Amino acid sequence: MANNIDQIKDPPNSFLSSIKYLGPGVILSAAIVGSGELIATTALGAKAGFALLWVILLGCIIKVGIQIEYGRHAICSGESTFTTWSKTKGFRLANLHWTVYVALVYIIMNIFGQGGILGAAVQVIEYAFPNIGKPIAISLLAIAIALLVFHGKYGPLEFISIALNVFFVIAIFVCVFNIQKTPYAFSFSDFASGFSPNLPKEYIALAISAFGITGVAAGEIFIYASWCIEKGYAAWTGPKEDSEEWANRAQGWIRVMKMDAFVSMLIYTVSTVGFYILGATILHAQDKLEDGNQLIFQLSGMFTETLGPKTMALFMICAFCVLFSTVFSNNASNSRLWSDFFVLFKIIDPNDPKKYKRSISIMAWILPILWAILFLFFQRPLLLITIMGIANSIFLLIVAYQALVYRYQYCDSKLKPSIQSDLYLWAGFLTIVFLGCLAIYKTLT
């Protein structure tokens, strides 16, 4: 996983030439547009109307400064997040930093949320094939997801993520533009009311969950380092050395990485606002969104109420694309996270890339099976996703703390960020601390 001198490449020096080197953020976007947008965001809009739009926007925008620090360190070091966290100064257990164990608890909790997303996708399968039954439907989905991920290659993951996302985002915006032709039309004052920093007590849990899961979530920031490495940014920069040539290459690839982060942020922020508007207008007016086996059918009102009742099938196709892209992307991410964990605990030899790839392949099968079992046990997708969202908000505290460690302990003096970047980082950290503490308080009371 270290940088390789044989792969050194000069970074592109223009916007257009940089475009073909984007990608890690796109894979994150595939994970974001699904559980966060289709379910958590629309559910928040359905329950709160426009009142909490500001929470959604904050969740999309404020965390990118944290993400960039992880990408910066990955480019300079070639290390996975687990590896870097294990080196942090402070309390240690079995020679590993305490934050490593917090991360382990998080990726275990993440299994619940993925079960909810997979279960929502099953509801689409049941719509298309009413007699198939949940156990068979979820088994087929789990097998399909595993088959797409077990090869451990980066390129196909990036391509499939882009294809699945584009289709649904376009359809969502067709619906948004058609709202004004329906009884659910909204005014500018309705939209503007969503920017008032108000947080009604009855929506705190859902709002915190939505903040944690929309935009780039804790787990996605955590895995971003690995995607930057697999894309090639670290290898193209080359092993760290005290030279102007290395510093210039690193700065160039960091610039590309930042462009990747902001382009993906633009994509998921715009799409998230679209989802929220549909929830805050159509679903909020209907006042009937409930968890359970009919969740996706209720969400279909976003299409049928704007484009006509005959578009139910179109919604189901779009919903399947976005939900499938989420579990597909998260399977790719989590199979790598677990493999990184096994390397850290010396279950896998860190100098044996074949064993590392084999671990990815094995976990790509094990994880969807666990997700399927969890959904069949609970059968409440919104509950499972809300649990994951709250866990994301709490874990973001540790992710944000470690971003400051990256900035002030590991950052090379030649690559010191601008004042604006530091302010962005601190704004994200302080926001996450506030909402993370609120999530802990809500959990304990």
Secondary structure, 3 states (H helix, E strand, C coil): CCCCHHHCCCCCCCHHHHHHHCCHHHHHHHHHHHHHHHHHHHHHHHHHHHHHHHHHHHHHHCCHHHHHHHHHHHHHHCCCHHHHHHCCCCCEECCEEHHHHHHHHHHHHHHHHHHHHHHHHHHHHHHHCCCCCHHHHHHHHHHHHHHHHCCCCHHHHHHHHHHHHHHHHHHHHHHHHHHHHCCCCCCHHHHHHHHCCCCCHHHHHHHHHHHHHCCCCHHHHHHHHHHHHHHCHHHHHCCCCCCHHHHHHHHHHHHHHHHHHHHHHHHHHHHHHHHHHHHHHHHHHHCCCCCCCCHHHHHCHHHHHHHCHHHHHHHHHHHHHHHHHHHHHHHHHHHHHHHHHHHHCCCCCCCCHHHHHHHHHHHHHHHHHHHHHHHHHHCCHHHHHHHHHHHHHHHHHHHHHHHHHHHHHHCCHHHCCCHHHHHHHHHHHHHHHHHHHHHHHHHHC
